[in-house]
Amino acid sequence: MLSGGLDSATCLYWSKVKFAEVSAITFNYYKRLRGEKKATIELAKSANVTNFFEINIPFIKEPDDFFNSHFSRLNFDDPRWLSYIPARNMLFYSIAAYYAEFLNIKYIIGGHNSHDKVFFRDATKPYIRKLNSLFKQGCLLCDDNPYKIILPLATMKRKNIINLALKLKVPVELTWSCHSKGKIHCGQCYACKQRLDGFNSLGLKDPVFLYS
């Protein structure tokens, strides 16, 4: 499950170590950021994945687009609301499961970390366990060996993820985490600040800002 960000890129390279064949899937929802799209393509190419699936789902919108830029009237102060999509993970994992069943893929790798579960309820381990249970019940082509979602980063904080990324030689400079529409990372949105804090805590500079 490749979004183009640091977490999914780390999972991609983690998967390359763990498994002989790795495919990547990414979702182009309504007005998806160009930086994200570019990052997914470059990361998939750099990892030499077996298959790269770009799924266009233009009817899926973030709140600002769904409400025609009037989302502020809902009075949500947390900036993470701006990237919230109802049932996002149920939708995305279900599409991934579709490909997994036909292609006999046994593991769907998600990049959720310990920060995500604080806000996004569909990024928690209990939620993912329920999805896995549903997939197991519904799979007819699995021969009692169903595909399942695994979360390598579920208990990890940003600092730990960065350490793992560096150990796995992830091309961090190719990743895109920013929520702004610019050509470079803004350094101000919550995703950028998380990255900067993580690298700073390790006494390192984030490559995406070095090359911006």
FENHUJO-V478196 format. One record per helix or strand of 3 or more residues. SS is the DSSP state (helix for helix, strand for strand). FROM is the first residue (numbers start at 0). LEN is the number of residues. If there is no record, write none. Layout:
SS;FROM;LEN, SS;FROM;LEN
This chain:
helix;5;13, strand;23;6, helix;33;14, strand;51;6, helix;62;4, helix;70;4, helix;78;5, helix;87;16, strand;106;3, helix;115;4, helix;120;3, helix;124;14, strand;147;3, helix;157;10, helix;171;3, helix;189;12, helix;206;4
